[in-house]
Amino acid sequence: MSVTIKSHKEIEYMRESGRLLAIVHDELGKAIKPGISTKDIDRLGEKIIRSFGCIPSFLNYQGYPASICVSVNEEVVHGIPSEDRILKEGDIVSLDAGLIYNGYHSDAARTHGVGKISEEAQQLINVTKQCFFEGIKYAKEGNHLNDICTAIDEYARKNRCGIVKELVGHGIGQELHEAPQIPNYRMNRRGIRLQSGMTLAIEPMITAGSDEVKWLSDRWTVVTKDKSLAAHYENTVLITEGQPEILTLSSEGIQ
């Protein structure tokens, strides 16, 4: 599959899709507190997405049963929301969300602390977020995909964190998952040359322990094998002729 180059009109649709998703994440972040269930988070996220006249990207995607992926502590991604999973003080929770605006997807993830969290947990959240920003320093026309991957890898390793290899970022547009795949580790090839008009979902998934993960019996939830904490940070990014444009970054400047 070739990498799609978006037209000016398509980019405008994706900008609006990303802007609305940033609002969803802002509102979900404000709702995170001890005592809330992961299903409460999912319901709120879907309500906000539909209030914009948009469609949740994830609901029923390949059978996934919710609008927001809610992953707690050692869960890396694709946690299924439940009435019985109640967040408690000291947990960390990763929220992965996407929406469809006028036929175009946006995709973003954030990891939040629940109440007061440990220094180790906060450090993991900080490193994961910074991995993204280290990567997009190279998200420029003319660079190669592996430049992004290598920068993420080097920052995570420098901070003695694990990198999930079984799950990767991706292109995005009219489809939630488009070419290319975007690993969070150094590849053995340079990868595609980046071009203006490409839209990429870059998403470091980082652990406080080993790189190894496994899938739970629900066939969705991915957890660390050593039960170490995991964090996830993702944005939809537009490659331009100059600096990359982060389409899903909050206008409040806090996420």
Disulfide bonds with the S-S distance in Angstrom:
none
